[in-house]
Amino acid sequence: MAERLSPPPRRVPATATNPTRLAYSRADAAKALGVSTDFFDEHIAHEVRAVRRGRLRLYPVRELEIWLERSASLALEDR
């Protein structure tokens, strides 16, 4: 008997009440990557470009994606 696969999760379309995020705060960026804010500060933040306005720092989603792709390829090179 063939195993049934569940359908992929549906993406919520961007609307005026639910806009697509272009950048994350430090806490949200850490959460999106699945790490603590302390880990993000110590190991990731210095490698990712950020938008700074006063004390606010925003981390663009694309920058986090680029960091993730670059870091994943580095991990494969260590083997």
mmCIF file of the N, C-alpha and C atoms, coordinates in Angstrom:
data_MODEL
# 
_entry.id   MODEL 
# 
loop_
_atom_site.group_PDB 
_atom_site.id 
_atom_site.type_symbol 
_atom_site.label_atom_id 
_atom_site.label_alt_id 
_atom_site.label_comp_id 
_atom_site.label_asym_id 
_atom_site.label_entity_id 
_atom_site.label_seq_id 
_atom_site.pdbx_PDB_ins_code 
_atom_site.Cartn_x 
_atom_site.Cartn_y 
_atom_site.Cartn_z 
_atom_site.occupancy 
_atom_site.B_iso_or_equiv 
_atom_site.pdbx_formal_charge 
_atom_site.auth_seq_id 
_atom_site.auth_comp_id 
_atom_site.auth_asym_id 
_atom_site.auth_atom_id 
_atom_site.pdbx_PDB_model_num 
ATOM 1   N N  . MET A 1 1  ? 0.839  -1.174 0.000  1.00 0.00 ? 1  MET A N  1 
ATOM 2   C CA . MET A 1 1  ? 0.000  0.000  0.000  1.00 0.00 ? 1  MET A CA 1 
ATOM 3   C C  . MET A 1 1  ? 0.889  1.244  0.000  1.00 0.00 ? 1  MET A C  1 
ATOM 4   N N  . ALA A 1 2  ? 0.597  2.167  -0.865 1.00 0.00 ? 2  ALA A N  1 
ATOM 5   C CA . ALA A 1 2  ? 1.404  3.387  -0.982 1.00 0.00 ? 2  ALA A CA 1 
ATOM 6   C C  . ALA A 1 2  ? 1.129  4.324  0.187  1.00 0.00 ? 2  ALA A C  1 
ATOM 7   N N  . GLU A 1 3  ? 2.193  4.960  0.662  1.00 0.00 ? 3  GLU A N  1 
ATOM 8   C CA . GLU A 1 3  ? 2.070  5.903  1.772  1.00 0.00 ? 3  GLU A CA 1 
ATOM 9   C C  . GLU A 1 3  ? 1.495  7.218  1.265  1.00 0.00 ? 3  GLU A C  1 
ATOM 10  N N  . ARG A 1 4  ? 0.505  7.757  1.981  1.00 0.00 ? 4  ARG A N  1 
ATOM 11  C CA . ARG A 1 4  ? -0.098 9.032  1.588  1.00 0.00 ? 4  ARG A CA 1 
ATOM 12  C C  . ARG A 1 4  ? 0.736  10.175 2.123  1.00 0.00 ? 4  ARG A C  1 
ATOM 13  N N  . LEU A 1 5  ? 1.020  11.107 1.272  1.00 0.00 ? 5  LEU A N  1 
ATOM 14  C CA . LEU A 1 5  ? 1.769  12.284 1.679  1.00 0.00 ? 5  LEU A CA 1 
ATOM 15  C C  . LEU A 1 5  ? 0.797  13.404 1.985  1.00 0.00 ? 5  LEU A C  1 
ATOM 16  N N  . SER A 1 6  ? 1.092  14.129 3.036  1.00 0.00 ? 6  SER A N  1 
ATOM 17  C CA . SER A 1 6  ? 0.236  15.270 3.358  1.00 0.00 ? 6  SER A CA 1 
ATOM 18  C C  . SER A 1 6  ? 0.558  16.409 2.409  1.00 0.00 ? 6  SER A C  1 
ATOM 19  N N  . PRO A 1 7  ? -0.425 17.245 2.120  1.00 0.00 ? 7  PRO A N  1 
ATOM 20  C CA . PRO A 1 7  ? -0.162 18.364 1.202  1.00 0.00 ? 7  PRO A CA 1 
ATOM 21  C C  . PRO A 1 7  ? 0.807  19.348 1.835  1.00 0.00 ? 7  PRO A C  1 
ATOM 22  N N  . PRO A 1 8  ? 1.568  20.063 1.013  1.00 0.00 ? 8  PRO A N  1 
ATOM 23  C CA . PRO A 1 8  ? 2.500  21.054 1.565  1.00 0.00 ? 8  PRO A CA 1 
ATOM 24  C C  . PRO A 1 8  ? 1.733  22.168 2.256  1.00 0.00 ? 8  PRO A C  1 
ATOM 25  N N  . PRO A 1 9  ? 2.355  22.829 3.247  1.00 0.00 ? 9  PRO A N  1 
ATOM 26  C CA . PRO A 1 9  ? 1.663  23.930 3.924  1.00 0.00 ? 9  PRO A CA 1 
ATOM 27  C C  . PRO A 1 9  ? 1.370  25.046 2.939  1.00 0.00 ? 9  PRO A C  1 
ATOM 28  N N  . ARG A 1 10 ? 0.205  25.663 3.094  1.00 0.00 ? 10 ARG A N  1 
ATOM 29  C CA . ARG A 1 10 ? -0.167 26.753 2.196  1.00 0.00 ? 10 ARG A CA 1 
ATOM 30  C C  . ARG A 1 10 ? 0.384  28.059 2.725  1.00 0.00 ? 10 ARG A C  1 
ATOM 31  N N  . ARG A 1 11 ? 0.923  28.857 1.834  1.00 0.00 ? 11 ARG A N  1 
ATOM 32  C CA . ARG A 1 11 ? 1.421  30.178 2.211  1.00 0.00 ? 11 ARG A CA 1 
ATOM 33  C C  . ARG A 1 11 ? 0.244  31.139 2.271  1.00 0.00 ? 11 ARG A C  1 
ATOM 34  N N  . VAL A 1 12 ? 0.273  31.975 3.265  1.00 0.00 ? 12 VAL A N  1 
ATOM 35  C CA . VAL A 1 12 ? -0.769 32.972 3.409  1.00 0.00 ? 12 VAL A CA 1 
ATOM 36  C C  . VAL A 1 12 ? -0.433 34.128 2.473  1.00 0.00 ? 12 VAL A C  1 
ATOM 37  N N  . PRO A 1 13 ? -1.369 34.487 1.585  1.00 0.00 ? 13 PRO A N  1 
ATOM 38  C CA . PRO A 1 13 ? -1.073 35.591 0.665  1.00 0.00 ? 13 PRO A CA 1 
ATOM 39  C C  . PRO A 1 13 ? -0.958 36.914 1.414  1.00 0.00 ? 13 PRO A C  1 
ATOM 40  N N  . ALA A 1 14 ? -0.119 37.791 0.894  1.00 0.00 ? 14 ALA A N  1 
ATOM 41  C CA . ALA A 1 14 ? 0.049  39.110 1.507  1.00 0.00 ? 14 ALA A CA 1 
ATOM 42  C C  . ALA A 1 14 ? -1.204 39.945 1.267  1.00 0.00 ? 14 ALA A C  1 
ATOM 43  N N  . THR A 1 15 ? -1.659 40.601 2.309  1.00 0.00 ? 15 THR A N  1 
ATOM 44  C CA . THR A 1 15 ? -2.799 41.495 2.214  1.00 0.00 ? 15 THR A CA 1 
ATOM 45  C C  . THR A 1 15 ? -2.479 42.740 3.021  1.00 0.00 ? 15 THR A C  1 
ATOM 46  N N  . ALA A 1 16 ? -3.394 43.686 3.005  1.00 0.00 ? 16 ALA A N  1 
ATOM 47  C CA . ALA A 1 16 ? -3.185 44.904 3.788  1.00 0.00 ? 16 ALA A CA 1 
ATOM 48  C C  . ALA A 1 16 ? -3.104 44.585 5.280  1.00 0.00 ? 16 ALA A C  1 
ATOM 49  N N  . THR A 1 17 ? -3.846 43.577 5.733  1.00 0.00 ? 17 THR A N  1 
ATOM 50  C CA . THR A 1 17 ? -3.811 43.222 7.157  1.00 0.00 ? 17 THR A CA 1 
ATOM 51  C C  . THR A 1 17 ? -2.737 42.198 7.473  1.00 0.00 ? 17 THR A C  1 
ATOM 52  N N  . ASN A 1 18 ? -2.184 41.557 6.443  1.00 0.00 ? 18 ASN A N  1 
ATOM 53  C CA . ASN A 1 18 ? -1.133 40.557 6.638  1.00 0.00 ? 18 ASN A CA 1 
ATOM 54  C C  . ASN A 1 18 ? -0.054 40.764 5.571  1.00 0.00 ? 18 ASN A C  1 
ATOM 55  N N  . PRO A 1 19 ? 0.727  41.846 5.664  1.00 0.00 ? 19 PRO A N  1 
ATOM 56  C CA . PRO A 1 19 ? 1.742  42.109 4.638  1.00 0.00 ? 19 PRO A CA 1 
ATOM 57  C C  . PRO A 1 19 ? 2.907  41.127 4.733  1.00 0.00 ? 19 PRO A C  1 
ATOM 58  N N  . THR A 1 20 ? 3.552  40.904 3.616  1.00 0.00 ? 20 THR A N  1 
ATOM 59  C CA . THR A 1 20 ? 4.750  40.066 3.587  1.00 0.00 ? 20 THR A CA 1 
ATOM 60  C C  . THR A 1 20 ? 5.882  40.809 4.288  1.00 0.00 ? 20 THR A C  1 
ATOM 61  N N  . ARG A 1 21 ? 6.554  40.126 5.205  1.00 0.00 ? 21 ARG A N  1 
ATOM 62  C CA . ARG A 1 21 ? 7.655  40.754 5.947  1.00 0.00 ? 21 ARG A CA 1 
ATOM 63  C C  . ARG A 1 21 ? 8.868  40.880 5.040  1.00 0.00 ? 21 ARG A C  1 
ATOM 64  N N  . LEU A 1 22 ? 9.454  42.060 5.019  1.00 0.00 ? 22 LEU A N  1 
ATOM 65  C CA . LEU A 1 22 ? 10.671 42.302 4.259  1.00 0.00 ? 22 LEU A CA 1 
ATOM 66  C C  . LEU A 1 22 ? 11.899 42.244 5.143  1.00 0.00 ? 22 LEU A C  1 
ATOM 67  N N  . ALA A 1 23 ? 11.711 42.489 6.447  1.00 0.00 ? 23 ALA A N  1 
ATOM 68  C CA . ALA A 1 23 ? 12.827 42.491 7.397  1.00 0.00 ? 23 ALA A CA 1 
ATOM 69  C C  . ALA A 1 23 ? 12.301 42.094 8.766  1.00 0.00 ? 23 ALA A C  1 
ATOM 70  N N  . TYR A 1 24 ? 13.218 41.603 9.582  1.00 0.00 ? 24 TYR A N  1 
ATOM 71  C CA . TYR A 1 24 ? 12.883 41.158 10.940 1.00 0.00 ? 24 TYR A CA 1 
ATOM 72  C C  . TYR A 1 24 ? 13.661 41.960 11.978 1.00 0.00 ? 24 TYR A C  1 
ATOM 73  N N  . SER A 1 25 ? 13.072 42.104 13.141 1.00 0.00 ? 25 SER A N  1 
ATOM 74  C CA . SER A 1 25 ? 13.808 42.608 14.293 1.00 0.00 ? 25 SER A CA 1 
ATOM 75  C C  . SER A 1 25 ? 14.815 41.535 14.705 1.00 0.00 ? 25 SER A C  1 
ATOM 76  N N  . ARG A 1 26 ? 15.693 41.868 15.619 1.00 0.00 ? 26 ARG A N  1 
ATOM 77  C CA . ARG A 1 26 ? 16.697 40.914 16.099 1.00 0.00 ? 26 ARG A CA 1 
ATOM 78  C C  . ARG A 1 26 ? 16.028 39.651 16.646 1.00 0.00 ? 26 ARG A C  1 
ATOM 79  N N  . ALA A 1 27 ? 15.004 39.821 17.475 1.00 0.00 ? 27 ALA A N  1 
ATOM 80  C CA . ALA A 1 27 ? 14.325 38.668 18.078 1.00 0.00 ? 27 ALA A CA 1 
ATOM 81  C C  . ALA A 1 27 ? 13.625 37.821 17.013 1.00 0.00 ? 27 ALA A C  1 
ATOM 82  N N  . ASP A 1 28 ? 12.969 38.474 16.059 1.00 0.00 ? 28 ASP A N  1 
ATOM 83  C CA . ASP A 1 28 ? 12.272 37.732 15.004 1.00 0.00 ? 28 ASP A CA 1 
ATOM 84  C C  . ASP A 1 28 ? 13.251 37.057 14.051 1.00 0.00 ? 28 ASP A C  1 
ATOM 85  N N  . ALA A 1 29 ? 14.381 37.692 13.780 1.00 0.00 ? 29 ALA A N  1 
ATOM 86  C CA . ALA A 1 29 ? 15.403 37.080 12.924 1.00 0.00 ? 29 ALA A CA 1 
ATOM 87  C C  . ALA A 1 29 ? 15.950 35.813 13.582 1.00 0.00 ? 29 ALA A C  1 
ATOM 88  N N  . ALA A 1 30 ? 16.230 35.903 14.869 1.00 0.00 ? 30 ALA A N  1 
ATOM 89  C CA . ALA A 1 30 ? 16.712 34.729 15.605 1.00 0.00 ? 30 ALA A CA 1 
ATOM 90  C C  . ALA A 1 30 ? 15.671 33.620 15.573 1.00 0.00 ? 30 ALA A C  1 
ATOM 91  N N  . LYS A 1 31 ? 14.418 33.980 15.800 1.00 0.00 ? 31 LYS A N  1 
ATOM 92  C CA . LYS A 1 31 ? 13.330 33.002 15.797 1.00 0.00 ? 31 LYS A CA 1 
ATOM 93  C C  . LYS A 1 31 ? 13.179 32.353 14.420 1.00 0.00 ? 31 LYS A C  1 
ATOM 94  N N  . ALA A 1 32 ? 13.284 33.161 13.360 1.00 0.00 ? 32 ALA A N  1 
ATOM 95  C CA . ALA A 1 32 ? 13.165 32.636 11.999 1.00 0.00 ? 32 ALA A CA 1 
ATOM 96  C C  . ALA A 1 32 ? 14.263 31.623 11.689 1.00 0.00 ? 32 ALA A C  1 
ATOM 97  N N  . LEU A 1 33 ? 15.446 31.819 12.264 1.00 0.00 ? 33 LEU A N  1 
ATOM 98  C CA . LEU A 1 33 ? 16.566 30.903 12.048 1.00 0.00 ? 33 LEU A CA 1 
ATOM 99  C C  . LEU A 1 33 ? 16.574 29.743 13.044 1.00 0.00 ? 33 LEU A C  1 
ATOM 100 N N  . GLY A 1 34 ? 15.706 29.823 14.050 1.00 0.00 ? 34 GLY A N  1 
ATOM 101 C CA . GLY A 1 34 ? 15.631 28.738 15.033 1.00 0.00 ? 34 GLY A CA 1 
ATOM 102 C C  . GLY A 1 34 ? 16.724 28.767 16.083 1.00 0.00 ? 34 GLY A C  1 
ATOM 103 N N  . VAL A 1 35 ? 17.217 29.960 16.403 1.00 0.00 ? 35 VAL A N  1 
ATOM 104 C CA . VAL A 1 35 ? 18.269 30.097 17.407 1.00 0.00 ? 35 VAL A CA 1 
ATOM 105 C C  . VAL A 1 35 ? 17.840 31.111 18.465 1.00 0.00 ? 35 VAL A C  1 
ATOM 106 N N  . SER A 1 36 ? 18.560 31.151 19.566 1.00 0.00 ? 36 SER A N  1 
ATOM 107 C CA . SER A 1 36 ? 18.280 32.137 20.607 1.00 0.00 ? 36 SER A CA 1 
ATOM 108 C C  . SER A 1 36 ? 18.832 33.499 20.186 1.00 0.00 ? 36 SER A C  1 
ATOM 109 N N  . THR A 1 37 ? 18.349 34.552 20.828 1.00 0.00 ? 37 THR A N  1 
ATOM 110 C CA . THR A 1 37 ? 18.872 35.883 20.519 1.00 0.00 ? 37 THR A CA 1 
ATOM 111 C C  . THR A 1 37 ? 20.338 35.992 20.923 1.00 0.00 ? 37 THR A C  1 
ATOM 112 N N  . ASP A 1 38 ? 20.730 35.337 22.003 1.00 0.00 ? 38 ASP A N  1 
ATOM 113 C CA . ASP A 1 38 ? 22.146 35.345 22.404 1.00 0.00 ? 38 ASP A CA 1 
ATOM 114 C C  . ASP A 1 38 ? 23.020 34.702 21.325 1.00 0.00 ? 38 ASP A C  1 
ATOM 115 N N  . PHE A 1 39 ? 22.578 33.566 20.798 1.00 0.00 ? 39 PHE A N  1 
ATOM 116 C CA . PHE A 1 39 ? 23.331 32.892 19.738 1.00 0.00 ? 39 PHE A CA 1 
ATOM 117 C C  . PHE A 1 39 ? 23.376 33.764 18.496 1.00 0.00 ? 39 PHE A C  1 
ATOM 118 N N  . PHE A 1 40 ? 22.241 34.371 18.151 1.00 0.00 ? 40 PHE A N  1 
ATOM 119 C CA . PHE A 1 40 ? 22.180 35.259 16.985 1.00 0.00 ? 40 PHE A CA 1 
ATOM 120 C C  . PHE A 1 40 ? 23.175 36.400 17.127 1.00 0.00 ? 40 PHE A C  1 
ATOM 121 N N  . ASP A 1 41 ? 23.190 37.030 18.317 1.00 0.00 ? 41 ASP A N  1 
ATOM 122 C CA . ASP A 1 41 ? 24.111 38.146 18.562 1.00 0.00 ? 41 ASP A CA 1 
ATOM 123 C C  . ASP A 1 41 ? 25.572 37.713 18.452 1.00 0.00 ? 41 ASP A C  1 
ATOM 124 N N  . GLU A 1 42 ? 25.892 36.551 18.997 1.00 0.00 ? 42 GLU A N  1 
ATOM 125 C CA . GLU A 1 42 ? 27.283 36.106 19.073 1.00 0.00 ? 42 GLU A CA 1 
ATOM 126 C C  . GLU A 1 42 ? 27.806 35.513 17.768 1.00 0.00 ? 42 GLU A C  1 
ATOM 127 N N  . HIS A 1 43 ? 26.951 34.806 17.025 1.00 0.00 ? 43 HIS A N  1 
ATOM 128 C CA . HIS A 1 43 ? 27.446 34.034 15.881 1.00 0.00 ? 43 HIS A CA 1 
ATOM 129 C C  . HIS A 1 43 ? 26.934 34.469 14.512 1.00 0.00 ? 43 HIS A C  1 
ATOM 130 N N  . ILE A 1 44 ? 25.867 35.245 14.465 1.00 0.00 ? 44 ILE A N  1 
ATOM 131 C CA . ILE A 1 44 ? 25.245 35.517 13.169 1.00 0.00 ? 44 ILE A CA 1 
ATOM 132 C C  . ILE A 1 44 ? 25.183 37.003 12.827 1.00 0.00 ? 44 ILE A C  1 
ATOM 133 N N  . ALA A 1 45 ? 24.765 37.829 13.766 1.00 0.00 ? 45 ALA A N  1 
ATOM 134 C CA . ALA A 1 45 ? 24.482 39.246 13.486 1.00 0.00 ? 45 ALA A CA 1 
ATOM 135 C C  . ALA A 1 45 ? 25.644 39.972 12.811 1.00 0.00 ? 45 ALA A C  1 
ATOM 136 N N  . HIS A 1 46 ? 26.864 39.672 13.199 1.00 0.00 ? 46 HIS A N  1 
ATOM 137 C CA . HIS A 1 46 ? 28.017 40.373 12.609 1.00 0.00 ? 46 HIS A CA 1 
ATOM 138 C C  . HIS A 1 46 ? 28.292 39.949 11.168 1.00 0.00 ? 46 HIS A C  1 
ATOM 139 N N  . GLU A 1 47 ? 27.645 38.878 10.704 1.00 0.00 ? 47 GLU A N  1 
ATOM 140 C CA . GLU A 1 47 ? 27.841 38.399 9.330  1.00 0.00 ? 47 GLU A CA 1 
ATOM 141 C C  . GLU A 1 47 ? 26.703 38.808 8.393  1.00 0.00 ? 47 GLU A C  1 
ATOM 142 N N  . VAL A 1 48 ? 25.681 39.475 8.934  1.00 0.00 ? 48 VAL A N  1 
ATOM 143 C CA . VAL A 1 48 ? 24.495 39.819 8.155  1.00 0.00 ? 48 VAL A CA 1 
ATOM 144 C C  . VAL A 1 48 ? 24.340 41.336 8.102  1.00 0.00 ? 48 VAL A C  1 
ATOM 145 N N  . ARG A 1 49 ? 24.110 41.864 6.902  1.00 0.00 ? 49 ARG A N  1 
ATOM 146 C CA . ARG A 1 49 ? 23.865 43.304 6.787  1.00 0.00 ? 49 ARG A CA 1 
ATOM 147 C C  . ARG A 1 49 ? 22.531 43.649 7.436  1.00 0.00 ? 49 ARG A C  1 
ATOM 148 N N  . ALA A 1 50 ? 22.482 44.808 8.071  1.00 0.00 ? 50 ALA A N  1 
ATOM 149 C CA . ALA A 1 50 ? 21.266 45.246 8.763  1.00 0.00 ? 50 ALA A CA 1 
ATOM 150 C C  . ALA A 1 50 ? 20.961 46.689 8.404  1.00 0.00 ? 50 ALA A C  1 
ATOM 151 N N  . VAL A 1 51 ? 19.694 47.036 8.492  1.00 0.00 ? 51 VAL A N  1 
ATOM 152 C CA . VAL A 1 51 ? 19.253 48.418 8.323  1.00 0.00 ? 51 VAL A CA 1 
ATOM 153 C C  . VAL A 1 51 ? 19.193 49.023 9.717  1.00 0.00 ? 51 VAL A C  1 
ATOM 154 N N  . ARG A 1 52 ? 19.892 50.141 9.916  1.00 0.00 ? 52 ARG A N  1 
ATOM 155 C CA . ARG A 1 52 ? 19.930 50.774 11.234 1.00 0.00 ? 52 ARG A CA 1 
ATOM 156 C C  . ARG A 1 52 ? 19.237 52.126 11.185 1.00 0.00 ? 52 ARG A C  1 
ATOM 157 N N  . ARG A 1 53 ? 18.322 52.326 12.093 1.00 0.00 ? 53 ARG A N  1 
ATOM 158 C CA . ARG A 1 53 ? 17.649 53.612 12.262 1.00 0.00 ? 53 ARG A CA 1 
ATOM 159 C C  . ARG A 1 53 ? 17.575 53.875 13.751 1.00 0.00 ? 53 ARG A C  1 
ATOM 160 N N  . GLY A 1 54 ? 18.433 54.784 14.226 1.00 0.00 ? 54 GLY A N  1 
ATOM 161 C CA . GLY A 1 54 ? 18.518 55.010 15.669 1.00 0.00 ? 54 GLY A CA 1 
ATOM 162 C C  . GLY A 1 54 ? 18.996 53.736 16.335 1.00 0.00 ? 54 GLY A C  1 
ATOM 163 N N  . ARG A 1 55 ? 18.285 53.299 17.354 1.00 0.00 ? 55 ARG A N  1 
ATOM 164 C CA . ARG A 1 55 ? 18.645 52.048 18.042 1.00 0.00 ? 55 ARG A CA 1 
ATOM 165 C C  . ARG A 1 55 ? 18.044 50.815 17.375 1.00 0.00 ? 55 ARG A C  1 
ATOM 166 N N  . LEU A 1 56 ? 17.136 51.036 16.432 1.00 0.00 ? 56 LEU A N  1 
ATOM 167 C CA . LEU A 1 56 ? 16.467 49.927 15.757 1.00 0.00 ? 56 LEU A CA 1 
ATOM 168 C C  . LEU A 1 56 ? 17.365 49.312 14.695 1.00 0.00 ? 56 LEU A C  1 
ATOM 169 N N  . ARG A 1 57 ? 17.436 47.992 14.671 1.00 0.00 ? 57 ARG A N  1 
ATOM 170 C CA . ARG A 1 57 ? 18.129 47.256 13.620 1.00 0.00 ? 57 ARG A CA 1 
ATOM 171 C C  . ARG A 1 57 ? 17.128 46.289 13.012 1.00 0.00 ? 57 ARG A C  1 
ATOM 172 N N  . LEU A 1 58 ? 17.059 46.330 11.696 1.00 0.00 ? 58 LEU A N  1 
ATOM 173 C CA . LEU A 1 58 ? 16.203 45.398 10.970 1.00 0.00 ? 58 LEU A CA 1 
ATOM 174 C C  . LEU A 1 58 ? 17.078 44.538 10.067 1.00 0.00 ? 58 LEU A C  1 
ATOM 175 N N  . TYR A 1 59 ? 16.810 43.252 10.063 1.00 0.00 ? 59 TYR A N  1 
ATOM 176 C CA . TYR A 1 59 ? 17.576 42.299 9.277  1.00 0.00 ? 59 TYR A CA 1 
ATOM 177 C C  . TYR A 1 59 ? 16.722 41.848 8.099  1.00 0.00 ? 59 TYR A C  1 
ATOM 178 N N  . PRO A 1 60 ? 17.084 42.273 6.863  1.00 0.00 ? 60 PRO A N  1 
ATOM 179 C CA . PRO A 1 60 ? 16.294 41.895 5.692  1.00 0.00 ? 60 PRO A CA 1 
ATOM 180 C C  . PRO A 1 60 ? 16.218 40.379 5.528  1.00 0.00 ? 60 PRO A C  1 
ATOM 181 N N  . VAL A 1 61 ? 15.038 39.909 5.156  1.00 0.00 ? 61 VAL A N  1 
ATOM 182 C CA . VAL A 1 61 ? 14.814 38.476 4.968  1.00 0.00 ? 61 VAL A CA 1 
ATOM 183 C C  . VAL A 1 61 ? 15.814 37.913 3.964  1.00 0.00 ? 61 VAL A C  1 
ATOM 184 N N  . ARG A 1 62 ? 16.033 38.616 2.881  1.00 0.00 ? 62 ARG A N  1 
ATOM 185 C CA . ARG A 1 62 ? 16.965 38.118 1.854  1.00 0.00 ? 62 ARG A CA 1 
ATOM 186 C C  . ARG A 1 62 ? 18.384 37.986 2.397  1.00 0.00 ? 62 ARG A C  1 
ATOM 187 N N  . GLU A 1 63 ? 18.808 38.910 3.263  1.00 0.00 ? 63 GLU A N  1 
ATOM 188 C CA . GLU A 1 63 ? 20.142 38.809 3.866  1.00 0.00 ? 63 GLU A CA 1 
ATOM 189 C C  . GLU A 1 63 ? 20.256 37.551 4.732  1.00 0.00 ? 63 GLU A C  1 
ATOM 190 N N  . LEU A 1 64 ? 19.198 37.235 5.458  1.00 0.00 ? 64 LEU A N  1 
ATOM 191 C CA . LEU A 1 64 ? 19.204 36.014 6.278  1.00 0.00 ? 64 LEU A CA 1 
ATOM 192 C C  . LEU A 1 64 ? 19.246 34.776 5.388  1.00 0.00 ? 64 LEU A C  1 
ATOM 193 N N  . GLU A 1 65 ? 18.517 34.812 4.265  1.00 0.00 ? 65 GLU A N  1 
ATOM 194 C CA . GLU A 1 65 ? 18.545 33.688 3.326  1.00 0.00 ? 65 GLU A CA 1 
ATOM 195 C C  . GLU A 1 65 ? 19.933 33.517 2.722  1.00 0.00 ? 65 GLU A C  1 
ATOM 196 N N  . ILE A 1 66 ? 20.576 34.619 2.360  1.00 0.00 ? 66 ILE A N  1 
ATOM 197 C CA . ILE A 1 66 ? 21.933 34.562 1.808  1.00 0.00 ? 66 ILE A CA 1 
ATOM 198 C C  . ILE A 1 66 ? 22.902 33.999 2.845  1.00 0.00 ? 66 ILE A C  1 
ATOM 199 N N  . TRP A 1 67 ? 22.805 34.467 4.092  1.00 0.00 ? 67 TRP A N  1 
ATOM 200 C CA . TRP A 1 67 ? 23.673 33.962 5.147  1.00 0.00 ? 67 TRP A CA 1 
ATOM 201 C C  . TRP A 1 67 ? 23.483 32.456 5.323  1.00 0.00 ? 67 TRP A C  1 
ATOM 202 N N  . LEU A 1 68 ? 22.225 32.017 5.299  1.00 0.00 ? 68 LEU A N  1 
ATOM 203 C CA . LEU A 1 68 ? 21.925 30.601 5.488  1.00 0.00 ? 68 LEU A CA 1 
ATOM 204 C C  . LEU A 1 68 ? 22.510 29.759 4.354  1.00 0.00 ? 68 LEU A C  1 
ATOM 205 N N  . GLU A 1 69 ? 22.359 30.220 3.123  1.00 0.00 ? 69 GLU A N  1 
ATOM 206 C CA . GLU A 1 69 ? 22.923 29.494 1.978  1.00 0.00 ? 69 GLU A CA 1 
ATOM 207 C C  . GLU A 1 69 ? 24.445 29.442 2.052  1.00 0.00 ? 69 GLU A C  1 
ATOM 208 N N  . ARG A 1 70 ? 25.069 30.565 2.377  1.00 0.00 ? 70 ARG A N  1 
ATOM 209 C CA . ARG A 1 70 ? 26.531 30.625 2.477  1.00 0.00 ? 70 ARG A CA 1 
ATOM 210 C C  . ARG A 1 70 ? 27.041 29.725 3.606  1.00 0.00 ? 70 ARG A C  1 
ATOM 211 N N  . SER A 1 71 ? 26.376 29.756 4.735  1.00 0.00 ? 71 SER A N  1 
ATOM 212 C CA . SER A 1 71 ? 26.804 28.952 5.880  1.00 0.00 ? 71 SER A CA 1 
ATOM 213 C C  . SER A 1 71 ? 26.596 27.476 5.637  1.00 0.00 ? 71 SER A C  1 
ATOM 214 N N  . ALA A 1 72 ? 25.530 27.117 4.963  1.00 0.00 ? 72 ALA A N  1 
ATOM 215 C CA . ALA A 1 72 ? 25.276 25.707 4.659  1.00 0.00 ? 72 ALA A CA 1 
ATOM 216 C C  . ALA A 1 72 ? 26.355 25.163 3.732  1.00 0.00 ? 72 ALA A C  1 
ATOM 217 N N  . SER A 1 73 ? 26.804 25.935 2.766  1.00 0.00 ? 73 SER A N  1 
ATOM 218 C CA . SER A 1 73 ? 27.837 25.449 1.863  1.00 0.00 ? 73 SER A CA 1 
ATOM 219 C C  . SER A 1 73 ? 29.173 25.323 2.599  1.00 0.00 ? 73 SER A C  1 
ATOM 220 N N  . LEU A 1 74 ? 29.425 26.198 3.565  1.00 0.00 ? 74 LEU A N  1 
ATOM 221 C CA . LEU A 1 74 ? 30.655 26.091 4.349  1.00 0.00 ? 74 LEU A CA 1 
ATOM 222 C C  . LEU A 1 74 ? 30.668 24.821 5.180  1.00 0.00 ? 74 LEU A C  1 
ATOM 223 N N  . ALA A 1 75 ? 29.521 24.435 5.712  1.00 0.00 ? 75 ALA A N  1 
ATOM 224 C CA . ALA A 1 75 ? 29.448 23.225 6.536  1.00 0.00 ? 75 ALA A CA 1 
ATOM 225 C C  . ALA A 1 75 ? 29.777 21.991 5.693  1.00 0.00 ? 75 ALA A C  1 
ATOM 226 N N  . LEU A 1 76 ? 29.384 21.972 4.444  1.00 0.00 ? 76 LEU A N  1 
ATOM 227 C CA . LEU A 1 76 ? 29.685 20.834 3.588  1.00 0.00 ? 76 LEU A CA 1 
ATOM 228 C C  . LEU A 1 76 ? 31.167 20.757 3.253  1.00 0.00 ? 76 LEU A C  1 
ATOM 229 N N  . GLU A 1 77 ? 31.833 21.896 3.174  1.00 0.00 ? 77 GLU A N  1 
ATOM 230 C CA . GLU A 1 77 ? 33.260 21.921 2.870  1.00 0.00 ? 77 GLU A CA 1 
ATOM 231 C C  . GLU A 1 77 ? 34.115 21.392 4.024  1.00 0.00 ? 77 GLU A C  1 
ATOM 232 N N  . ASP A 1 78 ? 33.584 21.412 5.255  1.00 0.00 ? 78 ASP A N  1 
ATOM 233 C CA . ASP A 1 78 ? 34.349 20.952 6.410  1.00 0.00 ? 78 ASP A CA 1 
ATOM 234 C C  . ASP A 1 78 ? 34.495 19.431 6.446  1.00 0.00 ? 78 ASP A C  1 
ATOM 235 N N  . ARG A 1 79 ? 33.702 18.729 5.691  1.00 0.00 ? 79 ARG A N  1 
ATOM 236 C CA . ARG A 1 79 ? 33.736 17.259 5.755  1.00 0.00 ? 79 ARG A CA 1 
ATOM 237 C C  . ARG A 1 79 ? 34.935 16.693 5.070  1.00 0.00 ? 79 ARG A C  1 
# 
